[in-house]
């Protein structure tokens, strides 16, 4: 008699949550890139925003 080892339910939901978080951060990165481009076109300082963007990219890509 063989028993199938099943993943605990929480691992599946954790994966799903992680995927949702990644999608959220990808969208955030796109929005920030667009905002930086807009600000640069208006000759605004983007140093802080660009720094935050680089940090987020490092963590989530």
TIDO-985583 format. One record per residue (C-alpha): x, y, z; residue in three letters. Coordinates in pm, 1 decimal. Layout:
((X, Y, Z), "ALA")
...
//
This chain:
((0.0, 0.0, 0.0), "UNK")
((148.5, 330.4, -108.9), "UNK")
((38.8, 660.8, 31.3), "UNK")
((74.7, 974.2, -171.6), "UNK")
((256.1, 1247.2, 18.0), "UNK")
((56.1, 1562.8, -13.1), "UNK")
((189.6, 1910.2, 25.9), "UNK")
((36.1, 2084.1, 324.2), "UNK")
((-233.8, 2328.8, 216.4), "UNK")
((-38.5, 2632.0, 340.7), "UNK")
((251.3, 2575.4, 97.3), "UNK")
((15.8, 2607.1, -197.2), "UNK")
((-141.9, 2926.8, -67.9), "UNK")
((202.6, 3062.4, 17.1), "UNK")
((314.3, 3008.3, -343.1), "UNK")
((1.1, 3179.0, -470.4), "UNK")
((55.7, 3472.0, -234.3), "UNK")
((418.2, 3498.1, -343.9), "UNK")
((311.9, 3505.2, -710.5), "UNK")
((61.5, 3779.5, -634.1), "UNK")
((326.2, 3979.4, -450.0), "UNK")
((567.1, 3944.2, -744.4), "UNK")
((299.1, 4067.2, -985.0), "UNK")
((232.2, 4361.8, -753.8), "UNK")
((601.8, 4454.8, -743.9), "UNK")
((643.3, 4417.5, -1120.8), "UNK")
((356.5, 4663.6, -1162.7), "UNK")
((509.3, 4896.9, -903.2), "UNK")
((843.1, 4888.2, -1089.2), "UNK")
((670.7, 4972.5, -1420.1), "UNK")
((482.3, 5260.5, -1257.1), "UNK")
((798.1, 5397.0, -1095.0), "UNK")
((991.5, 5375.7, -1422.9), "UNK")
((711.9, 5567.1, -1595.3), "UNK")
((707.4, 5829.2, -1317.9), "UNK")
((1087.0, 5875.4, -1334.7), "UNK")
((1065.4, 5923.1, -1711.0), "UNK")
((790.2, 6184.0, -1665.5), "UNK")
((986.9, 6369.7, -1397.2), "UNK")
((1305.8, 6366.8, -1605.5), "UNK")
((1112.1, 6516.1, -1897.1), "UNK")
((1009.0, 6797.6, -1661.9), "UNK")
((1372.7, 6838.7, -1548.7), "UNK")
((1289.1, 6725.2, -1193.4), "UNK")
((1533.0, 6550.3, -959.6), "UNK")
((1476.8, 6173.6, -962.5), "UNK")
((1770.7, 6065.5, -743.9), "UNK")
((1565.1, 5945.1, -446.2), "UNK")
((1300.4, 5775.8, -658.7), "UNK")
((1565.8, 5605.8, -872.5), "UNK")
((1739.7, 5484.6, -556.4), "UNK")
((1418.2, 5331.4, -426.2), "UNK")
((1350.1, 5175.1, -765.2), "UNK")
((1694.7, 5012.7, -774.3), "UNK")
((1641.0, 4871.1, -425.6), "UNK")
((1300.9, 4728.4, -517.9), "UNK")
((1442.0, 4579.7, -840.2), "UNK")
((1726.6, 4417.8, -646.0), "UNK")
((1480.3, 4257.0, -405.0), "UNK")
((1208.5, 4150.5, -647.5), "UNK")
((1353.4, 4061.1, -985.5), "UNK")
//
